[in-house]
């Protein structure tokens, strides 16, 4: 058993924009007419996604200038980050006055003051609250944010820390004729998730360790680049092949030093980056369909929301009540770097 003083994840709150779209609807919205684009959209294993785009006020992509996209990010990110954070606190029976630190990660927009600072005002958090933002970490962003929250909770044992991941991918899309952008536009969605960490709790899984592995030689394989002032997704088709070896390495960094084997892990809380990535990792790790069922469920019903997505999977694990004392789980996400991030949970 692990040290009882590790911080616990007391609760998780999630939120999406109110606007729900099928794949057919997004396909029409973006104006794709090539058969290959339709095939990619409809074979993504995604049924619906949520976007901060009001169907009653839809404009064509050509009409959405940088100011429109920035407003979408600011309004959407603030709305759903606040909802996720407030739901997280409510589940823990706490309110804004109980928060000592708030950390926010995002990669789909930029604000100054940062989103954490804006949330202090909008949520009515104490003026003494400590805060920070982590930018540009892509789909892996939630895990470094949890690690910074863990560090804070260890340094200040009486503190409660909110870790928030929020993305408005609908403010960071680009249209061209490459399959790379078609795939990105076929899977990306908007969402937010918040976790409450503290050592002042007797329920919820403990965060007991982290590992991070980078492959700098593949740094250009995933992320964003700027084209005409807009963010354009970079999503190399080789990601599905790069994923298994770097995941092997990060698990070797996480588990053996703690005397654990992969067979000791009951819950695999994997970021569902896409159907083919899940398929490859399931095969390479020797996981059952049940092991990846919740990751596939989130992909099917929400799409890839980038950084918050893995926390949506964690929320499902915590809600279903299947975990028992002594069970272990691994949080796992891939992102720009090329990076693999992992965290060890123990109930």
N, C-alpha and C positions, 0 to 999 in steps of 0.2 A: 504494500500500500504506500501511497505517496505522502509527503509532508502535508499535514493538515493545514498549514499556513498559506498554501497557494490560494490565490484569488479564485473565486467562483464566478461563473456566468450565471447570474441570478435569473435573468429574463431576457427574452429577445422580442423586439417589436418590428413589424414589417409594414410597408405601405407602398402603394402604387398610385399613379394618376387614375382618375375615374374613367378614363376613356379606354375601351377595350376593342382590340382589332383582331380579326382573323388574318391568316396569311394572305388570302385572296384580296382582302381589303387593303392591306399594306402594299401589295403588288400593284394594285390600281392606283393607289395614292402616289406612289413613286413614279408611275408612268412607264414601268418596264413592259415591253411588248415582245421581247425575244423568247422563244421557247425554252432556251437554256436557263433563263432567269426564273421562269415559272417552275421549271423542274427543280431548281435549287430551293426555291421558297417552299414548295409543297412536299419536298422530301427531307425537310429539316427536322422532322419529329416534333415540330412546334405547332400547336393548334391555335393558341391565342397569345397576344402580347398586350401590354399596357404602355401607351405613349401619351406624353403631355401635349396632345394635339386634339383640339376640339373638332369633331367631325362636322359640326355645323359651321365652322369657320375655316375650312381647309383651303389652302392656297397651293399652287403648283410649286415644286422645288425651285423653279427659276425666280419665283416671286419672293422667296424667303432670303432676304439679305442678312448680313452679319448682325445687324441690330435686332432683327426678329429672332434669330437663333440665340443671341445673348439674353434677350428678355425671356425666352422660353426656358433657358437654363436657370436663370435667377428665380423666376416664379415657380417653376416646377420643382427645383431642388429644395427650395425653402419649404414649399408645401409638404412634400412627402418626407423630407428629413425630419421636420417637426412632428408630423403624424407618427412616424416610426418611433421617435424618441419618447413622445408622450405615451404611446401604447406600451412601450418597454417599461417606463416608470410605473404606469398604472398596474401592470401585471405584477410588479414587485411591491405594490401597495405604497408607493412613494410619490413625491411630487417634485417640482422644479427646485424647491428650496433644499432638497436633500442631495443635490448634485455638487460635487467638489471639483470635477474636471470633465471637460467635454473635448473629444477628439473626433475629427471628421476627415474622411478620405474621399476623394473624387478625382476623376480624370477627364470629364466631359465638358468642363467649363472652368472659368476663372473669375473670382470675385475678390475685391479689395475694398472694404474690410472682408475678411474671409468668412466662409459660411458658419464656422464655429462661433465667431464673434457676433454675427447677425442673429444666430439662434439664441445667444445669451439674452438679447433684447426681446426677441419674439416669444420665447418660452418663459420669460421672467425668471431666468436663472440668477443666482446670487452674483453680485458684482465682483465678489472675491474669487469667483470660479476660475480655475486654471483652464487653458484651452490650447488647442493646436490643430493644424491642418496638414495632411499628407497628400501630396499632389502627384499625378503622373504615374501611379503604380498599376493602373489598368485593372484587369480582372483579379489580380492577386492582392489588391489594396487592402482588403479587410483584415488580412492576417498580420501584416506589419502594424496596422492600426491597433489590433488586439494586443500585439506585443508591447507597443508603447503604453497601452492602457494597463497591461500587466505590470510593466516597470513602475508606473505611477502608483498602482495599488500596493506594490511591494515596498516602495519608498515611503508611502503614507498609509499605514495599515488601517486608519480610521476613515479613509476617503472612499467615496463611491464615484466610479468613473463611467461615463457614457461614451461608448465607441460607436460612431455612426459612419455608415458607408452609403453614399447616394450618387446615383448617376442619372442624367437625362441624355441618353444616347440619341434621342430624337433632335437634340440641339447640336449633334456632332456627326451629321451624316454628309455624305458626298456622293454625287451621281456621276459616274463615267461608264465606259464600256468594258471595264476589266471585271473578271470573275471575282477578284479580291473584294471589290466594293459590293458586288452583288451578294456575296456570301455574308459580309458584314451587315448589310441592310436587311438580309433575310433572317438574321438571328438576334440582333441587338434590340434591347427594350429598356424601359425606364423603371426604376425602383429604388427603394431605400430600406435599410435595415439598421437597427440599433441594438446594442448589447449593453447590459449593466454589469460591471465587474466590481467586486469588493471582497475584502477578507472578512467583512462584518456580516457573514451570511452562513446559514447551515443547510442550504439546499442549492441545487444546481451543480453542474459538473465543474470540477476544478480544472483550470488551465495549468498544466504542470511542465510544459516545455515547448520550445519552438525550434525550428530549423529553417534555414534559407540556403538555397544553392543557385548560383548564377552561371550561365554559359555565355560569356561576353562575345564569343565568336558568332553567336546567333542573335546579336542585339537588334539587328534590322528585321527580324522575322515577325515581330508583332508590336503594335503600338499605334501611334498616330503620326502623321506628317501634315505639314501645312501646304495647302494648295489654294491659291487665290484668297488667302486669308482664312480659309475654312479648315477644319479638322477632317482629314481623310484617313480612314482606317487602313492600317497595314496588317495583313493577315496572310502570311505565307502558307501555301498548301502543305508545306513540310511540317507544320506544327504537330500534326497527328503522329508523325514519326519521331519528332524531337521530344515529345511528351514522355514516353515510357522510360528512356534512360535517365532523364533528369529527375523524374519522380523516384526512380530506384535510388538515386544518390541522396535525395533529400530524406527519404525514409531511413536510409542507412545512417544519416546524421542524427535523426530523431530517435530511433528505437533502440539499437544495440547499446549505445552509451547508458541507457536506462535499464539495461538488462531485459529488453523486450524483443519479441519476434513479431512478425506480421500476423501470425496466427493468434497473437494475444489481443488483437484489435477486433472488437465486435461491430463498431459503427464506422463506416467509411463515408465521411461527410465531404464529398467531392464537389468542387465547382463544376457545373455542367457547361463547359465551354462550347459544346456542340456535340451532335450525335456521334460523329466519327471519333472525336477525342475520347468520349466516354467509352465507345466500343474498344478502342485501342488500350485504354487503361484497364478496363475490365479484363481484357485478355491477358495483358502483361502482368497484372497483379494476381491473376487467378481468382477473381472475385465472382461471386454468384450473382444471378439476376436480382436477388433480394438485396444484396449489398449496394447495388447502384439504383435501386428502384426509386428512392426519393430524389436522387439527382435527376433521373429521367422525368419524374413527375413535375419537378420545378421547371425543367426545360420545356416540357410540353405545355404547361399552363401559364408560363411567364416569359419564356425566351431567356436569352443571355443578357442579364442586366448589368454585366461587368461586376464591379467590386461587391455589391451587396448579395449577389446570387448565392454564394456559399453559405451566407448567414440565413437565407431563406431555407436552405436544406437543413441547417442546424435547427432552425425553428421547428421544422417538421419532426426531427428526431426528438426534441425536447417535449413537443406536444403529445406525441403518441404514447408516452409513458412506458415504453418498453425497457428503458435502461434500469439496471439494478445496481446496488452498491458493488463496487469493484469492477464494473464494466469500463472498458476503455474505448475511446474513439479518436480518429485522426481527422482533423480539418486539413483540406488539401486544395490548393489553387495554383494556377499557372498564370504568368503575366509577362509584361515587357521586361527584357533584361538579357536574354531570355531567362526567366526566373521560375523556380518552384518554391512555394512557401508551404510550410506544414506546422501544425500545432497538435499537441497531445492533450486529450481530455481524459479525466477520470471521474466516474461517478462514485 
